[in-house]
Amino acid sequence: MTEPKTLTVPEAGRLYFSLGRNASYDAARRGDIPTIRIGRLLRVPIAAMEARLALADQKTEARR
């Protein structure tokens, strides 16, 4: 079976930031967690999440 390309907002918040459900949706609303809307579903593309974290790592390294 192939790996999923998206996660639910609570799954992404828990996996990447150890956030609970409400905090995950708050982070998504602020744009801290990248999301796409598919009909009524709000999903987090794993590639976009990984890219955002890589960019944050680069910015942290540049400040050192």
C-alpha positions in Angstrom: 0.0 0.0 0.0 1.3 3.5 -0.8 1.9 6.1 1.9 -0.8 8.8 2.3 -0.1 12.2 0.7 -2.2 14.2 3.3 -3.0 14.1 7.0 -5.9 15.4 8.9 -5.3 18.7 10.7 -5.3 17.0 14.2 -2.9 14.2 12.9 -0.5 16.8 11.5 -0.6 18.9 14.7 0.0 15.9 16.9 2.7 14.3 14.7 4.8 17.5 14.0 4.1 19.7 17.0 2.5 17.5 19.8 -0.6 19.7 19.6 -4.1 18.7 20.6 -7.1 18.9 18.2 -8.2 22.5 19.0 -4.6 23.8 19.0 -4.0 22.1 15.7 -7.0 23.8 14.1 -5.9 27.1 15.6 -2.5 26.7 14.1 -4.0 25.8 10.7 -6.3 28.9 10.9 -3.2 31.1 11.6 -1.4 29.5 8.6 1.3 27.7 10.8 0.1 24.4 9.4 -0.4 24.5 5.6 -3.8 23.2 4.5 -5.9 22.5 1.4 -9.6 22.3 1.3 -11.2 19.3 -0.5 -14.9 19.9 -0.4 -15.7 20.2 3.2 -12.5 18.4 4.3 -9.4 20.4 5.5 -6.3 18.4 4.9 -2.5 18.9 5.4 -0.3 18.0 2.4 2.7 16.1 3.9 5.0 17.6 1.2 4.0 21.2 2.1 4.4 20.5 5.8 7.9 19.0 5.3 8.9 21.9 3.0 7.7 24.4 5.6 9.7 22.7 8.3 12.8 22.6 6.1 12.5 26.3 5.4 12.2 27.0 9.2 15.4 24.9 9.7 17.2 27.0 7.1 16.1 30.2 8.7 17.3 29.0 12.1 20.6 27.9 10.7 21.1 31.3 9.0 20.5 33.2 12.3 23.3 31.2 14.0 
